[in-house]
Structure formats: C-alpha cells, structure tokens
C-alpha cells in the first residue's frame, strides 16, 4: 500500500527546463514545491573533464535507459508497433535537468505565423491550401501575447544573438552579443547575401560573454570546446536547469527535489487532481504526494503517456478524429542538408559550440510565397560550426568506399575540408500521426509503453525537396569543389539521429473540443493540472523548440499563481 505524504502546494512531474522554471517562479512567490525526478541527481561537478565522445556521444551516458522504459514505433496504424531498442532518431535525457542538460543551445522564438497558422494560411491562400488530413489549428495565443514570456526566458539564460534582418521577422534585442563568427560562417553569410537572402548569427544559449541575470546567477563565456550536444557543460556557459533556475528555487528553502522517483499516475476525481502516485526506484516503495496543483513537466513523450495511463482527457482516435490526448504528434525534417567539400580550404571544424551557426529564415514559415508550391510552412537554413569530434567526423564525397584503407585515408583528408548547410524543416500534423498506449509491450512496472505512429507526409517531403536546392546553391556560391546531398526523404528512420524535437500529443488551443490545454497550459478537463512543454505545440515549426518551450513554462507559472490566488477555476 502506498504511503501518503504531507500535502504540498505544487508537485512537479519531472525537473528539467519546464519544471525548473515553475519551481523558481513559484518558490519566489512563497509557494512550497516538490519536484519528482525519476533520474539521478546532477551538479556541474559531474561534467568536469568528461570530454569522452565514446561514453557520452556514442553510448548515450545522459539518456533514458531503454531497457527499463522505451517506446514502440510504427509508420502507420495498419502496422504493428515494435520497441525502440537503441537510441537513434531522438535522444531523451534522464536525470536532474533532463534534456536541458545535454542540448545544443539553439534558442529561437517561433514566428507570428506559427501561433495563428490556420487563420493566416486561409487568409493568404484560402482553405483549399490545407489538406483534408492535416488538422492544423491556431494555438489560442498570439505571438504578441507570447513576447513577454519569450523575453523572460531569454533574459534568464542570457541569450546571445544577432537581430534577424529578414523584413518579416520580429525585431529582437538579445541580452548578450552574438557568438564569434568563424571563417566558414563568414563564407556562408557572403554567399547567402549574394543570393539575395538575409543571413545572421543564430541565437545561442551558450554565452558570448560573462553575464549576470535578474536572479543574480552569474555564468562565464563559452570556451568553444565543441562538447555540447549529448554533454553537460563544465563551464556553465551553456544555459541548463542546474546552472540557472534550480539554484534559484533551492535558495528559497521552499523547493524539495526527490530524485529516482518515478511517477506512475496522476490521481484525480471530479475534474480535479489530488496528487500523484510515484515509486522510489531504489527501494520499490510507493508514495502518494498530495498537491493543490500538479504540473506535468517531463519530456513530451512521457507527459502524454502519463495522461493516458491516468485516464486524464479523452484519447485520440485516428479513425473518427475524436479525442484529444495523443493528437497532432509531430517531429522535424532534416533531409534538406547538403555537404560541400572544399579542396582549397581548411575550417578547424573541431572548434565550435552547439549553437554556433549562420542561419537564415527566408524559407521559413510564410516568409515566402507558397501560392504555387505543394506545401505550407518551411524551415530555417543553417551552416553550423558545432565542433566536430573525431569518432563521428567521417564525411567523405560520394563514391568513396565506406570501410577500409580508402575510407580511412579519405576521412583524414577531408576531416577539416567540408561544411554542411542544413535545414530544420517544420512538420505539420496529420490525422495518422499520433501517440497512444501500446496494447502489448509494457515497462518494468507492467504499465503499457507509449506507442508512436509517425511518418513523413507529402507536405514535408515536398518542402524538403524545395529547400535542398537552396542549400545546394549556397554551397556552390561558397565555392565548394563538390556538393553532395542525402537524396529524397524516405520513411522515418528510427535508427539514425535526426533531432530530439518531438512535439504535440497534449496540445493547446482556444477550444476544448480540439485541444487539451488552454493558453495558460491548464487542462480543460482537470483544472489544477498544468502541462507546459512541446507537447502543447499543435504543429512543429522550422526551428528549434526550446525557446518556445521556455516561454510557455513562464506562461504556465503565471497561470498557476493566478489559479492559486483565485482559489481555483478555469483561467480562460
């Protein structure tokens, strides 16, 4: 029998970016917060001198243990879903700070078009532009309403950036200067400008200079060591929960973190949650943590699974289109990348940081006319100087042997002579892309695994064909000796890393008939449950999601405070 613990004001299910932001904001207001994190504790000391590519980048030291809990995957509902046994397509963090510890740090605001995508698409192109199987919808909040929350997140992390020069892009003033521009990035800027585009240096959560935020958290500048993605930052230059928001919450004395605590259910009745049921993974003991507010702040896939396991909200049915939980799952497209090989250049590619890039948004969102195109939205285009590590740095021109002496010689020769120009393409929702509970496979506790039904559709495939021509032309303008591309996008390949930009499944909107959450990330069906995170996105944009996730977390924190102050009730 589970032991019932003393009640708290707010319980967090997961302690990463969203949980950390809510903890910092609400403890400063005097509320008691308990954070339940199923992974182990972490501190900056864990990151000292761990530039071990094999351990962290290849063997995924910081990621979820798939032998205990994973997902099942399939391309469409007619197929049987099978377990995701090895880390491939995406990498979900485990432990205090979650995926916010091993991320790269690219931090964009989604565009005004994103938040009102259905309305703006119909206004410009008519309703026939939207395919019948694409349930896109507005978010229930506008970009202008989101700006204060974007600014809070950017100020807290000290975002380093350069103003986007595209005439349709909102003007953003960043807290710190942009990162250093490398020779390859200068070549990209010149080539893109020559082609009539609007390049700029990407906004980065890795600091360009020493910075102190309003919470008096001081962090030093990036050292450009190249160990960002899949690694914790030993300098604290890369913003992460354990060096920004969690120390603020801990300092108040009103925040308790319980690591190695796996939440199995949200307990609820009559439209309100009473708390959560969790298990101590060391002892196997079960506990009930009562709370006035439950904030579901884990990773998107785990958030949606917990709702389904807890019978919170109506599960989505792809055949009828009814139901909400699991609906509008989306991912990201990366197949528009082109690689240029330069006989007469060397780029010192081992130097860099996870968010060091030259980018442009001329083909993102609705910044370009789609009237005669067979897709909507688009993607950003970037040349990244992220720091190439030796094991993974093996690109060679097409026609090179893939093993043996020829491959080794070519790998060494081209190691610092190539650059890639890629795209993070948007993914629109499709009625046959969704999340559900698997009917067969279970986790270590006997609970059903989450099943991911997803494949790329015509909209995304056509989008990436279009953008691939642009990335190729930029490299040619840069003077590449040879340019290669990966070819057309095929089925979603779970074995190859693409991005950890999973979105949807518990989406926000203005109508409880088509969304799980209102604009404060409050559940329509359970008024004291708040679920910030990328699960709230009704579609995925053509850029990294964390900036928008952070902004939504601040919006949710404001909503929770209003809820507690008002004594309950719907905020919308």
TITORLO-241455 format. One record per residue (C-alpha): z, y negated, x negated. Coordinates in steps of 0.2 Angstrom, whole numbers, plus 5000, padded with zeros to 4 digits. Example, Ala and Ser with C-alpha at 12.3 -4.5 7.8 and 13.67 -1.06 7.14 Angstrom:
<pts>
503950224938 503650054932 
</pts>
This chain:
<pts>
500050005000 499549834994 500949714989 500949544997 501249394986 501849224990 500549104998 499548984988 498548834994 496948894986 496349054979 494849064968 493749224968 493049204950 493449074937 491849014930 491048844932 491248834951 493048894951 493548794936 492848634944 493848664960 495348714951 495348554940 494948434955 496248514967 497648534955 497448354950 497748314969 499348414968 498748574976 499348744970 497848854964 497749034959 496249094950 495749284951 494549334937 494049514935 493649504917 494749474902 495449304896 494549204883 494849054872 493748964859 494649064845 493649214852 492049134846 492449084828 491249164816 490349284829 488549244824 488249434827 486549444835 486649634837 488349634846 488049484857 486249464860 485649644860 487149744865 487749604878 489549594872 489949454885 489049534900 489649634915 490049814912 488649904922 489550074920 490850014932 489849904944 488049864944 486649834957 485249934964 483449864964 481849894973 480249794975 480149804994 481049885009 479950035010 480550094993 482250174988 483350064978 483950134961 485350074950 485149934937 485750044922 485449924907 485449734905 483649674907 482949544919 484649444920 486249444911 487849414921 489349354912 491049434913 492749364908 493549194910 492249064911 490949184917 489149154914 489648974910 490149034893 488549114887 487249004895 486048894885 486548724892 484948654900 485548544914 484348474927 484548394944 483548474957 482248354964 482248254981 480848364987 481948514985 483348464997 482148425011 480748545006 480248605023 480148425030 479248345015 477948495014 477548475033 477448285032 476148295017 475148445021 475548505039 476448655045 475048775041 475448755022 476948855024 476549045026 477249135041 478349255029 479149105019 480749045028 480948885018 482148765025 483048595021 484748605013 485748505026 485948375012 484848245004 484648204985 485348034988 486948114995 487048234980 486948094967 488748054966 489148244963 487748254950 488548104941 490248184941 489648344933 488548254920 490048144915 491248284914 490048384902 489448234893 487648274897 486448224883 484748174889 483248054889 482647974905 481248064914 479647954913 478748034927 478447894940 479048004954 480648064945 482347984949 482947874935 484547954927 485647874914 486448004904 488247994896 487648034878 485948014869 484648154869 484748284856 483748274840 481848294841 481048424830 479348414822 478748544834 479448444849 478548284842 476948384842 477248434860 477648254865 476048184857 474948324864 475648314882 475448124881 473648134875 473348244890 474048114902 475748194905 477548124904 478548224891 480348194887 481848274879 482748394890 484448354897 485748464887 487548514890 487648534871 488248364864 487248254853 488748154848 490648164849 491148124867 492748104877 492648114896 493748044910 494948184909 495148144891 494348304885 493548274868 492148384861 491148364845 489248364842 488148514841 487848594824 486048664829 486648834823 485448924836 486849044843 486948984861 486249094874 487249254875 488549174864 490149074866 490148904856 491348904842 491248714840 491548674859 489948564858 489148674872 490048624888 490848784896 492348804908 493548854895 493248684885 493148564899 493848594917 495048744914 496148644902 496248504914 496848624928 498048714916 498848544911 499448504928 500548654929 499848704946 498548824941 498849014938 497449124931 497649314933 496349394923 495749584925 496049554944 494549624954 494449554972 493849684984 494049605001 494249435010 495549465024 495149365039 495349365058 494849245072 493749145062 494949105048 495349195031 497149235027 496949285009 496149414998 496449594993 496249624974 496649764962 497449744945 496149834934 497449884921 498749964932 497650004948 498949914959 498349824974 498949654979 498649534994 498549354989 498849245005 498049075004 497648925015 495948915008 494849045000 493548984988 492249114983 491749064966 491049214957 489249234952 487949234967 487649414967 489549454968 489849314980 488649394993 489249564990 491049514994 490449435010 489549595015 491049705011 492249595020 491149585036 491049395035 489449325043 488049425051 487049525038 485149485037 483949605045 482249585037 481349675052 481949555065 482349405054 484049395062 485649375052 486149265038 487049345024 485849415011 484349305017 483249195006 483649284989 482549204976 482349214957 481249124944 479549144937 479249134918 477449214916 476549054913 477149044895 475849034881 476149054862 475248964849 475049024831 474848894818 474148944801 474548774793 476248734800 478048794797 479348754810 481048814804 481248904820 482948974816 483748794818 484048734836 485148744851 485048824868 484548664877 483448584863 481748564871 480248444875 479848454894 478848384907 478848384926 477048334930 476848504938 478548524946 479048514964 477748404973 477348284959 475548344960 474348364975 474448534982 473148504996 471848614988 473048734980 473548904986 475448874983 476848754985 478048684973 477848724954 478848724938 479348624923 478448654907 479348654890 479248684872 481048754867 481748744849 483248864854 483548944837 482549104834 483649244827 482949374816 483049534827 482149454842 480949344831 479449464831 477949374839 476349414832 474549374838 473649494850 472849644841 474249664829 475049834828 476649854837 477549954823 477450004805 476949904790 475649794798 476849744811 478249704799 477149604787 476449504802 478149474809 478749404792 477149304790 477149224807 479049204809 479049014807 477248984812 477249004830 477848904845 477848944864 477548824878 478348904894 478648864912 480148894923 479248914940 480048894957 480249044969 480049024987 481049134999 480149275008 480649375023 480549535012 481649474998 483449495002 485149564997 486049705006 487349845004 486650004996 486850155008 487050274994 487750204977 489550144975 490650064962 492150134953 493250104968 491950184981 491350024988 489450004991 488449924977 487349764981 485549804983 484249684978 482549694987 481349574977 479549554971 478449404967 477349354981 475649264981 476349094981 477249124964 475849224957 474549084961 475748954954 475949034938 474049064935 473848874938 475248824926 474748944912 473048854910 474148694907 475248774894 473748844885 472948674884 474448594877 474548714863 472648694859 472948504859 474448534847 473148614835 473648794837 472448914827 472649044841 473449044858 473949204867 474649224885 475549374893 474249394907 474449384926 476149414933 476349594939 477849664949 479549604945 480049704929 481949734928 481849794910 481349634902 482449474902 481749334912 483149214917 484949234924 484349114938 484749214954 484949114970 485149124988 486049255000 487349145007 486348985010 486748805015 485948705029 486148605045 486048745057 487248885058 485848995066 484948985050 486248955036 487949025031 488648865024 488648685029 488448535017 490248555010 489848735006 491048785020 490648945030 490148915048 490949075053 492549065044 493148885042 494348905027 493148995016 492048895004 490648964994 489848844981 488648924968 486748964968 487049074982 486948914993 485148874987 483848905001 482548924988 482448914969 481748754961 480648744945 482048714933 483748774928 485048784942 486748744934 486648554936 486448584955 487748714955 489048604946 488648464959 488848574973 490548634966 491148454966 490548434984 491448584989 493048524980 492948364990 492748465006 494248575003 495348425000 494648355017 495048515025 496748525019 497148345023 496448355040 497348515044 495848625046 494248625057 492448615053 491948465041 490148445049 
</pts>
